Amino acid sequence: MSKVLILKSSILGGYSQSAVLIDHLASHWENQGAAITVRDLGGKDVLPMVDGEIASGLRGGAELSARQQEMLALSDTLVAELKANDTLVIAAPMYNFTIPTQLKNWIDFIARVGVTFTYTETGPKGLVEGKRAVLVTTRGGAHKDGPTDHVVPYLKTVLAFIGITNVEVVYAEALNMGPEAHDKGMSEAKHSIDQLKA
């Protein structure tokens, strides 16, 4: 049975288009027998922003404050959750040309030297290998393969940095460019999701 970790990151609640697509994907894959875990980074599972104290604590050490210990334990939980699943699905709506802060918080908690990546004589090496990732990205405009798309290239870079290079992308574009464009963008994205195997 495939084990799938889904990260939602929209802050729009019931108005979220990425959540609609993620729920469609989850239902589709559950029907294929996948075990789904959902972490709603923009809702009930919001993570703290990493500040200097937390960043220092994530490096470990013997004299951590109570807050640092708590945040290190949270990071350990997130990393273990990532490593326990075969596939990572990331809902990545475009906010002001980049990813939501809520998703960046998750990245800051799981990107840890010696844990999810390391440095070697030939450069960085990811330690989260043998995984697959699916990016589901929604945008109000049309940005795919253009200079204004800082979402997909960034996430592919981050994922490759921690060892995940098998990445598929589902685009839902032009969602704010009129009803016809919205319906077309969502329909095409759902069709792309329906072609994905769990």
C-alpha positions as CSV (number, residue, x, y, z in Angstrom):
1,M,0.0,0.0,0.0
2,S,1.3,3.4,-1.0
3,K,1.7,5.9,1.9
4,V,1.1,9.5,1.0
5,L,1.8,12.7,3.0
6,I,-0.3,15.6,1.8
7,L,0.7,19.2,2.7
8,K,-2.0,21.8,2.3
9,S,-0.8,25.4,2.6
10,S,-3.6,27.7,1.6
11,I,-4.9,30.3,4.1
12,L,-8.2,30.7,2.3
13,G,-10.1,27.9,4.0
14,G,-13.3,27.0,2.1
15,Y,-12.4,29.4,-0.7
16,S,-9.1,27.6,-1.5
17,Q,-8.8,26.2,-5.0
18,S,-5.7,24.2,-4.2
19,A,-7.6,22.5,-1.4
20,V,-10.3,21.5,-3.9
21,L,-7.7,19.9,-6.1
22,I,-5.9,18.3,-3.1
23,D,-9.2,16.8,-1.9
24,H,-9.9,15.5,-5.4
25,L,-6.4,13.9,-5.5
26,A,-6.8,12.4,-2.0
27,S,-10.2,10.9,-2.9
28,H,-8.8,9.5,-6.2
29,W,-5.8,7.9,-4.5
30,E,-7.8,6.5,-1.6
31,N,-9.9,4.7,-4.1
32,Q,-6.6,3.2,-5.4
33,G,-5.9,1.9,-1.8
34,A,-3.4,4.6,-0.7
35,A,-3.0,5.5,2.9
36,I,-3.3,9.3,3.2
37,T,-1.9,11.6,5.9
38,V,-2.9,15.3,5.6
39,R,-1.1,18.1,7.3
40,D,-3.0,21.4,6.9
41,L,-0.2,24.0,7.3
42,G,-2.6,26.9,6.6
43,G,-5.2,25.7,9.0
44,K,-5.2,23.4,12.0
45,D,-1.5,22.5,11.6
46,V,0.1,25.9,11.4
47,L,3.8,25.9,12.3
48,P,5.7,28.6,14.1
49,M,7.9,30.9,12.1
50,V,11.6,30.0,12.5
51,D,13.4,32.7,14.3
52,G,17.0,32.9,15.4
53,E,16.4,31.0,18.7
54,I,14.6,28.2,16.9
55,A,17.1,28.0,14.1
56,S,19.9,27.6,16.6
57,G,18.0,24.9,18.5
58,L,17.4,22.9,15.3
59,R,21.2,22.3,15.2
60,G,20.9,20.4,18.5
61,G,23.2,20.6,21.5
62,A,23.2,20.0,25.2
63,E,22.1,23.3,26.5
64,L,18.8,24.0,24.7
65,S,16.1,26.2,26.2
66,A,12.7,24.6,26.8
67,R,11.4,26.3,23.7
68,Q,14.3,25.1,21.6
69,Q,13.7,21.5,22.8
70,E,10.1,21.8,21.9
71,M,10.8,23.0,18.4
72,L,13.5,20.4,17.9
73,A,11.0,17.7,18.9
74,L,8.5,19.2,16.4
75,S,11.1,19.2,13.7
76,D,11.9,15.5,14.5
77,T,8.2,14.7,14.2
78,L,7.9,16.4,10.8
79,V,11.1,14.8,9.4
80,A,9.9,11.3,10.6
81,E,6.5,11.9,9.0
82,L,8.2,12.8,5.7
83,K,10.5,9.8,5.8
84,A,7.7,7.4,6.7
85,N,5.7,8.1,3.5
86,D,6.5,7.0,-0.1
87,T,5.0,10.1,-1.8
88,L,4.8,13.7,-0.8
89,V,2.0,15.9,-2.2
90,I,2.4,19.6,-1.9
91,A,-0.4,22.1,-2.4
92,A,1.4,25.2,-3.6
93,P,-0.8,28.1,-4.4
94,M,1.1,31.1,-5.8
95,Y,0.9,34.1,-3.4
96,N,2.6,37.2,-4.8
97,F,4.7,35.1,-7.1
98,T,6.0,32.6,-4.5
99,I,4.8,30.0,-2.0
100,P,2.8,30.7,1.1
101,T,4.7,31.5,4.3
102,Q,3.0,28.5,5.9
103,L,4.7,26.1,3.4
104,K,8.0,27.9,3.8
105,N,7.8,27.3,7.6
106,W,7.5,23.6,7.0
107,I,10.6,23.7,4.7
108,D,12.5,25.5,7.4
109,F,11.6,22.9,10.0
110,I,12.6,19.9,7.8
111,A,15.7,21.2,6.0
112,R,18.3,20.2,8.6
113,V,22.0,19.4,7.9
114,G,22.9,15.9,8.9
115,V,19.2,14.9,9.0
116,T,17.7,15.6,5.6
117,F,20.8,16.7,3.8
118,T,24.6,16.8,4.3
119,Y,27.6,18.4,2.7
120,T,30.3,16.4,1.0
121,E,33.5,17.2,-0.8
122,T,31.6,17.4,-4.0
123,G,28.7,19.5,-2.7
124,P,25.4,18.9,-0.9
125,K,23.7,15.5,-0.8
126,G,20.1,14.8,0.0
127,L,19.3,12.2,2.6
128,V,15.6,11.7,1.9
129,E,15.9,9.4,-1.1
130,G,13.6,7.0,-2.9
131,K,10.6,9.3,-2.6
132,R,8.2,10.8,-5.1
133,A,6.7,14.3,-5.0
134,V,3.7,15.8,-6.6
135,L,3.2,19.5,-6.7
136,V,-0.3,20.9,-7.1
137,T,0.0,24.6,-7.9
138,T,-2.8,27.1,-8.4
139,R,-2.4,30.6,-9.7
140,G,-4.7,33.5,-10.5
141,G,-2.7,34.3,-13.7
142,A,-0.7,32.3,-16.3
143,H,2.9,31.8,-15.3
144,K,3.8,28.2,-16.3
145,D,7.4,28.0,-17.7
146,G,7.7,31.8,-17.5
147,P,10.0,34.1,-15.6
148,T,7.3,34.9,-13.1
149,D,6.9,31.3,-11.9
150,H,9.0,31.2,-8.7
151,V,7.0,28.4,-7.2
152,V,7.8,25.3,-9.2
153,P,11.6,26.0,-9.7
154,Y,12.0,26.8,-6.0
155,L,10.2,23.7,-4.8
156,K,12.1,21.5,-7.2
157,T,15.3,23.0,-5.9
158,V,14.4,22.4,-2.3
159,L,13.2,18.9,-2.9
160,A,16.3,17.9,-4.9
161,F,18.4,19.4,-2.1
162,I,17.0,16.9,0.4
163,G,17.1,14.1,-2.1
164,I,13.7,14.0,-3.9
165,T,14.2,14.3,-7.6
166,N,11.2,12.4,-8.9
167,V,8.8,15.3,-9.1
168,E,5.5,15.7,-11.0
169,V,3.6,18.9,-11.4
170,V,-0.1,19.7,-11.7
171,Y,-0.9,23.2,-12.8
172,A,-4.2,25.1,-12.4
173,E,-3.6,28.5,-14.0
174,A,-5.6,31.6,-14.9
175,L,-8.0,31.1,-12.1
176,N,-8.7,34.8,-11.7
177,M,-8.9,35.6,-15.4
178,G,-12.6,35.1,-15.8
179,P,-15.1,32.3,-15.2
180,E,-14.3,30.5,-18.4
181,A,-10.6,30.5,-17.8
182,H,-11.2,29.4,-14.2
183,D,-13.3,26.5,-15.2
184,K,-10.8,25.5,-17.8
185,G,-7.9,25.7,-15.4
186,M,-9.6,23.6,-12.8
187,S,-10.9,21.0,-15.3
188,E,-7.4,20.6,-16.8
189,A,-5.8,20.2,-13.3
190,K,-8.4,17.6,-12.3
191,H,-7.8,15.7,-15.5
192,S,-4.0,15.7,-14.8
193,I,-4.7,14.4,-11.3
194,D,-6.8,11.6,-12.7
195,Q,-3.9,10.4,-14.7
196,L,-1.7,10.1,-11.6
197,K,-1.2,6.7,-10.0
198,A,-1.1,6.5,-6.3
